[in-house]
Each structure stands twice: as structure tokens, then as C-alpha cells.
Amino acid sequence: CNADEGDPGAYMNRNEIEGDPHSLLEGMIIGAYVMGASEGIIYVRAEYPLAVHRLMRAIEQAKEYGLLGKNILGRGFDFDIQLVEGAGAFVCGEETA
């Protein structure tokens, strides 16, 4: 999931993540189940500390409830999510731009 909005003043991802981070995780889990993926990555802007905090907490909660990790809901489905914070638009931008 690319949650690093590059457009100035665009806060769609930020608002969604800060307001309901579980919906993002649920969508990723469902998509991973359908595709047979075992790992997901969320790339989020470091400039969104509240979003990062809420995502980390939502990931912890999903693991506590058995919705992430090994053998999810006893279905033999393994899936985990890694949260990666961006280095800032200047550092992580397109090198040829």
C-alpha cells in the first residue's frame, strides 16, 4: 500500500489512515488472501506521525485478535504487514524528476 501522497495538500490517505486504519488492514488482508500473498507492505510518510502511530497500533491489535500472522482464523493462511516510513519527499522522490 503506497500511502505516501506526493501532491501538495493531498491528505486522502492520511485522513483514511488516521480515521480508520483497520479498514486499510482489512482490505490488504482480503486482497492477500485472494492473491495468496503472505506479506504486505505499507509505505507511509514520516511526516504523518499520527497516521504512523495509529497504523502501528492497528497492526498490533490485528495480531492480538489473530487477524495477522500465522494460520489466520484457523484457515491455514499466513499474512503479515510491514510498516515502512518514508524518508521525506525530497529524499525519496523520483531521481530523474
C-alpha positions in Angstrom: 0.0 0.0 0.0 1.5 3.3 -1.1 0.3 5.8 1.5 2.9 8.4 0.6 1.0 11.2 -1.1 3.2 13.3 -3.3 0.7 16.0 -4.2 0.9 19.1 -2.0 -2.2 19.4 0.0 -3.5 15.9 -0.7 -4.5 14.2 2.5 -6.8 11.4 1.4 -4.5 8.6 2.6 -3.7 10.5 5.8 -7.4 11.1 6.7 -8.3 7.4 5.9 -5.4 6.0 8.0 -5.9 8.4 10.9 -9.6 7.9 10.9 -9.9 4.1 10.3 -6.6 2.3 9.9 -8.4 -1.1 10.4 -10.2 -0.7 7.1 -6.8 -0.4 5.3 -5.6 -3.6 7.0 -8.8 -5.4 6.3 -8.5 -4.6 2.6 -4.9 -5.7 2.5 -5.8 -9.0 4.3 -8.7 -9.7 1.9 -6.6 -8.9 -1.2 -3.7 -11.0 0.1 -6.0 -14.0 0.7 -7.4 -13.8 -2.8 -3.9 -13.5 -4.3 -2.2 -15.9 -2.0 0.3 -13.3 -0.7 2.0 -13.9 2.6 3.4 -10.4 3.2 2.2 -6.8 2.7 4.0 -3.5 3.0 2.5 -0.2 3.9 4.7 2.8 2.9 3.6 5.9 4.7 5.0 9.4 5.0 7.1 10.0 8.1 5.5 13.5 8.2 2.3 11.8 9.3 3.2 10.8 12.9 -0.4 10.3 14.0 -1.1 8.0 11.0 2.1 6.0 11.7 1.1 5.6 15.4 -2.4 4.5 14.6 -1.3 2.1 11.9 1.2 0.5 14.3 -1.5 0.2 17.0 -4.0 -1.3 14.5 -1.3 -3.8 13.3 -0.7 -4.8 16.9 -4.5 -5.2 17.6 -4.9 -7.3 14.4 -2.2 -9.6 15.6 -3.7 -9.8 19.1 -7.0 -10.9 17.6 -5.4 -13.4 15.2 -6.2 -11.4 12.1 -2.5 -11.1 11.2 0.3 -13.6 11.5 0.2 -17.4 11.2 -2.8 -19.5 10.4 -5.3 -16.6 10.4 -8.7 -17.7 11.8 -7.6 -21.3 11.5 -7.6 -21.2 7.7 -4.0 -22.1 7.1 -3.5 -18.6 5.7 -0.4 -16.7 6.9 -0.1 -13.0 6.3 1.9 -10.2 8.0 2.2 -6.5 7.3 5.4 -4.4 7.5 5.1 -0.7 8.1 7.8 1.4 6.3 8.1 5.1 7.0 9.2 7.3 4.1 12.3 9.4 4.3 10.6 12.6 3.1 9.6 13.8 -0.3 13.0 15.4 -1.1 14.9 12.2 -0.2 12.6 9.5 -1.6 11.4 11.3 -4.8 11.9 10.3 -8.4 15.6 10.5 -9.1 15.1 11.7 -12.7 12.4 14.3 -12.0 
